Amino acid sequence: MSALVGGLEAGGTKFVCAVGRGRDIVAEMRIVTTSPAETLGAALAFFKHHGPLAALGVASFGPIDLDPRSPTYGFITTTPKSGWAQTDVVGPLRRALGVPIAFDTDVNAAALAEQRWGAARDVASVVYVTVGTGIGGGAVVNGRPVHGLAHPEMGHARIPHDRAADPFAGACPHHGDCWEGLAAAPALAARWGVPPESLPDDHPAWELEARYLALGLANVILTLSPERVVLGGGVLARAGLLERVQTTVHELIGDYVRSAEIVAPALGERSGVLGALALAKDAVTG
């Protein structure tokens, strides 16, 4: 029997705590994200109650510090989430639980889960992109999340913005009209003056949204050349949007190179916490 491990999906609105073996979850709890001390304390209480664990995987919102040589390794760093900037996440968990802690972004973990158990389990390289309150992207190659100087921040890539056709200035507090600033849910709401879920299917918002999502994905595909892109998040719940994006990406890339298949997630909202469990499992098995 595989070792019992813990997974923590640390989100800006909720923390999802789970313990399990592989993808088989034996206990789970959701915690509303409040202050770091209160939220991490509740998570620790859950893992102590359901232990002992062999390892813990943490899939966190960011930006985060993934450099083990850095004095702020394991921290959430420059997040706009109120009260969470420069928060040490790994340190308190490691001290309290005394087990290996695997730490990565929520989207890298989601990509790992979709490759191991979901929509990309038959390919060696995958990019996972989620479009909701923000845009996040993670990449996995041969079972390993992609890191560099930091971690991928695909949502803040710059894409073409025709201000004559779309005079909206952008909603990103850091970059204005980056990919997230033009195409995440808050951008849709600010541009059109209503929540995106209330826009009808034939509203021009969705043609523009498909164009912006395809522009960002074309850059990701041409840069990383993944075999598959898993595209999810609340905005993609709109009927027909995925198909519009698939068509537009093909038009943008043309026949120059083979393009990644773009698919919906197979694990739905479970990809983050399952990815955290996968990170923990890898920390045990190496």
C-alpha positions in Angstrom: 0.0 0.0 0.0 1.3 3.5 -0.9 2.2 5.9 1.8 -0.4 8.3 3.3 0.3 11.8 2.2 -1.3 15.2 2.5 -2.2 17.7 -0.1 -3.0 21.4 0.4 -4.5 23.5 -2.3 -3.8 27.0 -1.0 -6.2 29.4 -2.8 -7.0 33.0 -2.4 -10.6 32.3 -1.4 -10.3 28.8 0.1 -7.8 26.2 1.2 -8.6 22.6 0.4 -6.9 20.1 2.6 -6.8 16.4 1.8 -5.0 13.2 2.8 -4.9 10.1 0.7 -2.9 7.5 -1.2 -2.3 8.4 -4.8 -5.5 10.0 -6.1 -7.6 8.2 -3.5 -8.7 10.8 -0.9 -9.6 9.4 2.5 -10.3 12.7 4.3 -10.9 16.3 3.1 -11.7 19.7 4.4 -12.3 23.2 3.0 -11.2 26.3 4.8 -12.2 29.9 4.0 -9.0 31.9 3.4 -8.7 34.6 6.1 -5.5 35.6 7.7 -2.3 33.6 7.3 -2.1 32.6 10.9 -5.8 31.5 11.1 -5.9 29.7 7.8 -2.6 27.9 8.1 -3.5 27.0 11.7 -6.7 25.4 10.7 -4.9 23.5 7.9 -2.3 22.2 10.4 -4.9 21.0 12.8 -6.5 19.0 10.0 -3.2 17.3 8.9 -2.2 16.6 12.5 -5.6 15.0 13.2 -5.3 12.8 10.1 -1.6 11.9 10.3 1.0 10.8 10.6 1.9 11.7 7.0 4.9 10.6 4.9 5.0 14.0 3.1 2.8 17.1 2.3 2.4 18.7 -1.1 1.4 22.4 -1.2 -0.1 23.9 -4.4 -0.3 27.6 -3.8 -1.5 30.8 -5.3 1.3 33.2 -6.0 3.7 34.5 -6.9 5.8 32.2 -4.7 9.5 31.6 -4.1 10.6 28.2 -5.3 14.4 28.6 -5.0 15.6 26.4 -2.1 18.7 28.7 -1.8 16.6 31.8 -1.2 16.0 33.1 2.3 12.3 33.4 1.3 12.0 29.9 -0.1 8.4 28.6 0.6 6.9 32.1 0.8 4.0 33.7 -1.0 5.8 36.8 -2.1 4.3 39.8 -4.0 0.7 38.7 -4.1 -2.0 41.3 -4.2 -4.1 39.2 -1.8 -4.5 41.4 1.2 -2.5 40.4 4.2 -0.7 37.5 2.4 2.3 39.2 0.8 5.6 37.8 2.1 3.9 35.0 4.0 6.0 32.0 4.9 3.9 28.9 4.1 6.4 26.1 4.0 8.3 27.0 7.2 5.4 26.6 9.7 4.1 23.5 8.0 7.5 21.8 8.1 8.2 22.7 11.7 4.8 21.5 12.9 4.6 18.3 10.9 8.3 17.3 10.6 7.8 15.8 7.1 9.1 16.7 3.6 7.1 19.5 2.1 6.8 19.8 -1.7 5.9 23.3 -2.8 4.7 24.6 -6.2 2.2 26.8 -7.9 -1.5 25.8 -8.0 -1.4 25.7 -11.8 1.8 23.6 -12.0 0.2 21.2 -9.6 -3.0 21.1 -11.7 -1.0 20.4 -14.8 0.8 17.5 -12.9 -2.6 16.0 -11.8 -4.1 16.3 -15.3 -1.0 14.5 -16.7 -1.0 11.8 -14.1 -4.7 11.1 -13.8 -6.6 13.3 -16.2 -6.9 14.8 -19.7 -3.1 14.5 -20.5 -2.3 11.1 -19.0 -1.2 9.8 -22.4 1.3 12.6 -23.3 4.7 13.6 -21.9 4.2 17.4 -22.0 1.2 19.5 -21.0 0.3 23.0 -20.2 -2.6 23.8 -17.9 -4.3 27.2 -18.2 -7.1 28.3 -16.0 -9.2 31.4 -16.8 -11.3 32.7 -13.9 -10.6 35.6 -11.5 -7.2 35.6 -13.1 -5.3 33.7 -15.7 -2.7 31.2 -14.6 -0.6 28.7 -16.5 1.5 25.7 -15.4 3.6 23.3 -17.5 4.8 19.7 -16.9 7.4 17.9 -19.0 8.1 14.2 -18.4 6.3 14.3 -15.0 8.2 17.3 -13.7 6.7 20.8 -13.3 8.7 23.5 -15.2 10.6 26.0 -13.2 13.2 28.6 -14.1 14.3 31.8 -12.3 10.9 31.6 -10.7 7.9 29.8 -12.1 5.7 30.4 -15.2 3.5 33.5 -15.0 1.7 33.0 -18.3 -1.3 35.1 -17.4 0.8 38.2 -17.4 2.2 37.7 -20.9 1.7 40.6 -23.3 -0.6 40.0 -26.2 -1.7 42.3 -29.1 -4.3 44.8 -28.0 -6.1 46.8 -30.7 -7.2 49.8 -28.8 -9.3 51.0 -31.7 -11.4 47.8 -31.7 -11.2 47.4 -27.9 -10.6 50.7 -26.0 -10.7 48.9 -22.6 -7.5 49.8 -20.7 -7.2 46.4 -19.0 -7.9 45.3 -15.4 -4.5 44.0 -14.2 -3.3 46.1 -11.3 0.3 45.4 -12.2 0.3 45.5 -16.0 -2.9 46.9 -17.2 -3.6 45.1 -20.5 -1.6 41.9 -20.1 -3.4 38.6 -21.0 -5.1 38.5 -17.6 -5.9 42.1 -17.7 -7.8 41.7 -21.0 -9.4 38.3 -20.7 -9.9 37.2 -17.1 -13.4 37.4 -15.5 -12.8 40.8 -13.9 -11.8 42.2 -17.2 -15.0 40.9 -18.8 -17.1 42.4 -16.0 -15.3 45.8 -16.2 -15.4 46.0 -20.0 -19.1 45.2 -20.4 -20.4 46.4 -17.1 -22.1 43.2 -16.0 -20.8 39.8 -14.6 -19.7 37.6 -17.5 -22.1 34.8 -16.6 -25.0 37.2 -17.4 -23.9 37.9 -20.9 -25.9 36.1 -23.6 -24.2 33.5 -25.8 -24.4 35.7 -28.9 -22.9 38.8 -27.2 -19.8 40.2 -28.9 -17.9 39.7 -25.7 -17.4 36.0 -26.4 -15.9 36.6 -29.9 -13.4 39.0 -28.4 -12.7 36.7 -25.4 -12.0 33.8 -27.8 -9.6 36.0 -29.7 -7.7 37.1 -26.6 -7.5 33.6 -25.2 -6.3 32.2 -28.5 -3.6 34.9 -28.9 -2.2 34.0 -25.5 -2.4 30.3 -26.1 -0.7 30.6 -29.5 2.3 32.2 -27.8 2.4 29.5 -25.1 2.2 26.7 -27.8 4.8 28.3 -30.0 7.2 28.8 -27.1 6.8 25.6 -25.1 5.5 23.2 -27.8 3.4 21.1 -25.5 1.7 18.0 -26.8 -1.6 19.1 -25.1 -3.1 22.2 -23.5 -5.7 21.7 -20.8 -7.9 24.8 -20.7 -10.2 25.3 -17.8 -11.5 27.8 -15.2 -14.9 29.4 -14.6 -14.9 31.5 -17.8 -14.6 28.4 -19.9 -17.9 27.1 -18.6 -19.5 29.3 -21.3 -21.0 27.0 -23.9 -19.0 27.0 -27.2 -16.1 29.1 -25.9 -13.6 26.2 -25.9 -14.5 25.4 -29.5 -14.1 29.0 -30.6 -10.7 29.1 -29.0 -9.6 25.9 -30.6 -10.6 27.3 -34.1 -8.9 30.6 -33.6 -5.7 29.1 -32.3 -5.5 26.9 -35.4 -6.1 30.0 -37.6 -3.3 31.9 -35.8 -0.7 29.1 -36.0 -1.8 27.9 -39.4 0.1 25.0 -40.9 3.5 26.2 -39.8 4.0 23.6 -37.1 2.0 20.9 -35.5 -0.1 22.5 -32.8 -1.1 21.2 -29.4 -4.5 19.7 -28.9 -6.6 22.0 -26.7 -9.0 20.1 -24.3 -11.1 20.6 -21.2 -9.9 19.4 -17.9 -10.8 15.8 -16.9 -10.5 16.4 -13.2 -12.6 19.6 -13.0 -12.1 21.5 -9.7 -10.2 18.6 -8.2 -7.1 19.1 -10.3 -5.5 21.5 -7.7 -5.8 19.3 -4.6 -5.0 16.2 -6.5 -1.9 17.9 -7.9 -0.9 18.7 -4.3 -1.2 15.0 -3.4 0.9 14.1 -6.5 3.6 16.6 -5.4 3.6 14.8 -1.9 3.8 11.4 -3.5 6.8 12.4 -5.6 8.5 13.8 -2.5 8.2 10.3 -1.0 9.2 8.3 -4.0 11.7 10.7 -5.6 
